[in-house]
Amino acid sequence: MIELNPSDWADQMAKDPQAIIVDVRSDMELEEGKIPGAIQCNIQYSSEFMSQIQAMDPNKNYYVYCRSGGRSAQACMLMNASGIKNTYNLLGGITAWDGPTE
C-alpha cells in the first residue's frame, strides 16, 4: 500500500490506464457523493467485501478511499494480503478531496 495525498492520488490516477477507484464507505455515506467512476466495496460487510476483492484483477492498480482514510488503509492491507499488489490509499479520505464528485 502506498499512501498519497489528494493531489498526488489524483495526478497518479489520471495518468494510470490500469486505475480502478474503490470507495469502501457505506451506502448512506455514498449518498453524500463519490469520486466519479468509483465502485463501491463496503468494507463494513466483511464477507461480501472479501468476495469482491478476491474477484478483482490483481494486475490492476486500485485507488482506495473512505471518509477519512482509516477504513481505506485497512482495505488496502486486506487487498494486499489477497494478492493485489498495487493499492493507493487516499490520505484524509474524501473529506480531503477537492476534486469532482458525483
C-alpha positions as protocol buffer text, in pm:
chain_id: "A"
residue {
  index: 1
  type: MET
  ca { x: 0 y: 0 z: 0 }
}
residue {
  index: 2
  type: ILE
  ca { x: 116 y: 346 z: -86 }
}
residue {
  index: 3
  type: GLU
  ca { x: -45 y: 641 z: 88 }
}
residue {
  index: 4
  type: LEU
  ca { x: -86 y: 951 z: -126 }
}
residue {
  index: 5
  type: ASN
  ca { x: -214 y: 1299 z: -51 }
}
residue {
  index: 6
  type: PRO
  ca { x: -518 y: 1404 z: -257 }
}
residue {
  index: 7
  type: SER
  ca { x: -317 y: 1593 z: -518 }
}
residue {
  index: 8
  type: ASP
  ca { x: -70 y: 1308 z: -582 }
}
residue {
  index: 9
  type: TRP
  ca { x: -351 y: 1049 z: -571 }
}
residue {
  index: 10
  type: ALA
  ca { x: -548 y: 1238 z: -838 }
}
residue {
  index: 11
  type: ASP
  ca { x: -242 y: 1305 z: -1056 }
}
residue {
  index: 12
  type: GLN
  ca { x: -120 y: 947 z: -1047 }
}
residue {
  index: 13
  type: MET
  ca { x: -468 y: 804 z: -1105 }
}
residue {
  index: 14
  type: ALA
  ca { x: -527 y: 1033 z: -1405 }
}
residue {
  index: 15
  type: LYS
  ca { x: -210 y: 902 z: -1573 }
}
residue {
  index: 16
  type: ASP
  ca { x: -277 y: 536 z: -1491 }
}
residue {
  index: 17
  type: PRO
  ca { x: -451 y: 327 z: -1761 }
}
residue {
  index: 18
  type: GLN
  ca { x: -483 y: 41 z: -1508 }
}
residue {
  index: 19
  type: ALA
  ca { x: -660 y: 259 z: -1246 }
}
residue {
  index: 20
  type: ILE
  ca { x: -970 y: 138 z: -1065 }
}
residue {
  index: 21
  type: ILE
  ca { x: -1123 y: 364 z: -799 }
}
residue {
  index: 22
  type: VAL
  ca { x: -1268 y: 184 z: -496 }
}
residue {
  index: 23
  type: ASP
  ca { x: -1497 y: 351 z: -241 }
}
residue {
  index: 24
  type: VAL
  ca { x: -1517 y: 142 z: 78 }
}
residue {
  index: 25
  type: ARG
  ca { x: -1784 y: 356 z: 251 }
}
residue {
  index: 26
  type: SER
  ca { x: -2140 y: 260 z: 344 }
}
residue {
  index: 27
  type: ASP
  ca { x: -2448 y: 319 z: 128 }
}
residue {
  index: 28
  type: MET
  ca { x: -2550 y: 613 z: 347 }
}
residue {
  index: 29
  type: GLU
  ca { x: -2209 y: 777 z: 309 }
}
residue {
  index: 30
  type: LEU
  ca { x: -2214 y: 716 z: -66 }
}
residue {
  index: 31
  type: GLU
  ca { x: -2535 y: 921 z: -93 }
}
residue {
  index: 32
  type: GLU
  ca { x: -2330 y: 1225 z: 9 }
}
residue {
  index: 33
  type: GLY
  ca { x: -2131 y: 1193 z: -315 }
}
residue {
  index: 34
  type: LYS
  ca { x: -1849 y: 987 z: -456 }
}
residue {
  index: 35
  type: ILE
  ca { x: -1547 y: 1031 z: -676 }
}
residue {
  index: 36
  type: PRO
  ca { x: -1655 y: 983 z: -1040 }
}
residue {
  index: 37
  type: GLY
  ca { x: -1606 y: 629 z: -1167 }
}
residue {
  index: 38
  type: ALA
  ca { x: -1567 y: 474 z: -821 }
}
residue {
  index: 39
  type: ILE
  ca { x: -1702 y: 128 z: -750 }
}
residue {
  index: 40
  type: GLN
  ca { x: -1838 y: 59 z: -403 }
}
residue {
  index: 41
  type: CYS
  ca { x: -1695 y: -221 z: -193 }
}
residue {
  index: 42
  type: ASN
  ca { x: -1839 y: -158 z: 154 }
}
residue {
  index: 43
  type: ILE
  ca { x: -1575 y: -278 z: 400 }
}
residue {
  index: 44
  type: GLN
  ca { x: -1834 y: -293 z: 681 }
}
residue {
  index: 45
  type: TYR
  ca { x: -1977 y: -609 z: 519 }
}
residue {
  index: 46
  type: SER
  ca { x: -1660 y: -812 z: 562 }
}
residue {
  index: 47
  type: SER
  ca { x: -1760 y: -1135 z: 387 }
}
residue {
  index: 48
  type: GLU
  ca { x: -1904 y: -950 z: 87 }
}
residue {
  index: 49
  type: PHE
  ca { x: -1600 y: -721 z: 79 }
}
residue {
  index: 50
  type: MET
  ca { x: -1363 y: -1019 z: 78 }
}
residue {
  index: 51
  type: SER
  ca { x: -1561 y: -1182 z: -205 }
}
residue {
  index: 52
  type: GLN
  ca { x: -1541 y: -861 z: -407 }
}
residue {
  index: 53
  type: ILE
  ca { x: -1166 y: -819 z: -367 }
}
residue {
  index: 54
  type: GLN
  ca { x: -1099 y: -1184 z: -445 }
}
residue {
  index: 55
  type: ALA
  ca { x: -1276 y: -1129 z: -778 }
}
residue {
  index: 56
  type: MET
  ca { x: -1055 y: -827 z: -862 }
}
residue {
  index: 57
  type: ASP
  ca { x: -777 y: -843 z: -1120 }
}
residue {
  index: 58
  type: PRO
  ca { x: -452 y: -850 z: -918 }
}
residue {
  index: 59
  type: ASN
  ca { x: -268 y: -681 z: -1208 }
}
residue {
  index: 60
  type: LYS
  ca { x: -473 y: -359 z: -1192 }
}
residue {
  index: 61
  type: ASN
  ca { x: -398 y: -58 z: -974 }
}
residue {
  index: 62
  type: TYR
  ca { x: -656 y: 24 z: -706 }
}
residue {
  index: 63
  type: TYR
  ca { x: -709 y: 376 z: -575 }
}
residue {
  index: 64
  type: VAL
  ca { x: -897 y: 332 z: -249 }
}
residue {
  index: 65
  type: TYR
  ca { x: -1076 y: 585 z: -31 }
}
residue {
  index: 66
  type: CYS
  ca { x: -1326 y: 620 z: 254 }
}
residue {
  index: 67
  type: ARG
  ca { x: -1442 y: 920 z: 458 }
}
residue {
  index: 68
  type: SER
  ca { x: -1115 y: 995 z: 639 }
}
residue {
  index: 69
  type: GLY
  ca { x: -855 y: 740 z: 526 }
}
residue {
  index: 70
  type: GLY
  ca { x: -869 y: 480 z: 805 }
}
residue {
  index: 71
  type: ARG
  ca { x: -1101 y: 219 z: 655 }
}
residue {
  index: 72
  type: SER
  ca { x: -938 y: 260 z: 315 }
}
residue {
  index: 73
  type: ALA
  ca { x: -595 y: 189 z: 468 }
}
residue {
  index: 74
  type: GLN
  ca { x: -741 y: -127 z: 622 }
}
residue {
  index: 75
  type: ALA
  ca { x: -897 y: -218 z: 286 }
}
residue {
  index: 76
  type: CYS
  ca { x: -562 y: -173 z: 111 }
}
residue {
  index: 77
  type: MET
  ca { x: -396 y: -407 z: 361 }
}
residue {
  index: 78
  type: LEU
  ca { x: -667 y: -670 z: 306 }
}
residue {
  index: 79
  type: MET
  ca { x: -635 y: -629 z: -71 }
}
residue {
  index: 80
  type: ASN
  ca { x: -256 y: -669 z: -49 }
}
residue {
  index: 81
  type: ALA
  ca { x: -298 y: -982 z: 165 }
}
residue {
  index: 82
  type: SER
  ca { x: -533 y: -1120 z: -103 }
}
residue {
  index: 83
  type: GLY
  ca { x: -268 y: -1085 z: -374 }
}
residue {
  index: 84
  type: ILE
  ca { x: -342 y: -738 z: -510 }
}
residue {
  index: 85
  type: LYS
  ca { x: -3 y: -570 z: -526 }
}
residue {
  index: 86
  type: ASN
  ca { x: -81 y: -210 z: -618 }
}
residue {
  index: 87
  type: THR
  ca { x: -311 y: -24 z: -380 }
}
residue {
  index: 88
  type: TYR
  ca { x: -309 y: 351 z: -320 }
}
residue {
  index: 89
  type: ASN
  ca { x: -479 y: 495 z: -13 }
}
residue {
  index: 90
  type: LEU
  ca { x: -620 y: 848 z: -29 }
}
residue {
  index: 91
  type: LEU
  ca { x: -482 y: 1024 z: 280 }
}
residue {
  index: 92
  type: GLY
  ca { x: -759 y: 1212 z: 457 }
}
residue {
  index: 93
  type: GLY
  ca { x: -1025 y: 1032 z: 254 }
}
residue {
  index: 94
  type: ILE
  ca { x: -1300 y: 1203 z: 59 }
}
residue {
  index: 95
  type: THR
  ca { x: -1314 y: 1480 z: 321 }
}
residue {
  index: 96
  type: ALA
  ca { x: -969 y: 1592 z: 198 }
}
residue {
  index: 97
  type: TRP
  ca { x: -1066 y: 1553 z: -170 }
}
residue {
  index: 98
  type: ASP
  ca { x: -1105 y: 1877 z: -362 }
}
residue {
  index: 99
  type: GLY
  ca { x: -1175 y: 1716 z: -698 }
}
residue {
  index: 100
  type: PRO
  ca { x: -1511 y: 1650 z: -859 }
}
residue {
  index: 101
  type: THR
  ca { x: -1777 y: 1429 z: -701 }
}
residue {
  index: 102
  type: GLU
  ca { x: -2097 y: 1283 z: -837 }
}
